[in-house]
Amino acid sequence: MPKLPVVSGAEVVRALERLGFGVARQRGSHIVMRRGSMGCVVPNHRELKVGTLAGLLKQAGVSLEEFLDALDA
């Protein structure tokens, strides 16, 4: 299994949008994204910690492989 990359909040938002998520709302630096009944909160920071990204993907129900493919697209 590949390691989680170090990415910014904006890159995560872009990758999730490619996977069908949409921005539901934003308050400060936290962006709430939804796809159907699944949702996640993305902190819009310059660099996300690996644990934060792992929790975010788990919350969204997205596998690491799906995310990496969307990130590269």
N, C-alpha and C positions, 0 to 999 in steps of 0.2 A: 504494500500500500504506500503511495507516495506521501511525502511530508506536506504539511500545510504551508502555503507560501505566505510571505509577509506582504500584505496588500493594504491599500488605503480604503477608507469607507466609501469613497466615490467609485473605486473599482469594484467593490462588492455590490453596490447598488446597480452598476451597469451590468454585471454578470447576472444578478437576480432578475433584472428586467428582461434579459435575453431568455431566461427560463420561465417567463410568463408572470412574474410578480409585478405589481404596480405600487407606486408610492401612495399610501393611504393618507398619511399626514406627517407633519414634522413639527417638533417642538424643540427649539434650540438646536443642539447638534445630534439629536436622535431622530432617525427617520424610520417610520413604521411602514413596512411593506406587507402586502397581502396578495395571496393567490387562492381564491376560493375561501375555504375555511382556515387555511394555513396562513400563518403570519410570523413575522420576525421583526426585531428592532435592530437597526444598524447604526452604530455610533459613527458619525461623520468625522472621523479623526484622520490625521495624516498617515498613521500607521496603526493597524489593529494587532493586538497581541494574538498569538497562536491559540490560546485557550478561549479567547473571546470569539474568534472566528469559528472554532470548533463548536462552541455552544450555539452560535448563531445558525450554523448549518443544520445542527440537530433540531433547533427550534423550528426552522423552515421546512424540515423534512427533505432536505436535498443531500444527495450523496456527494462524497468528495470528488469522484470521477465526473459527475454531472457538472459540479461547480468549476472544476479545472477546465473542462471542455468549453463552458460558457465564458470563462475568463480569457481563454486564448482566442476565441472567435472574434 
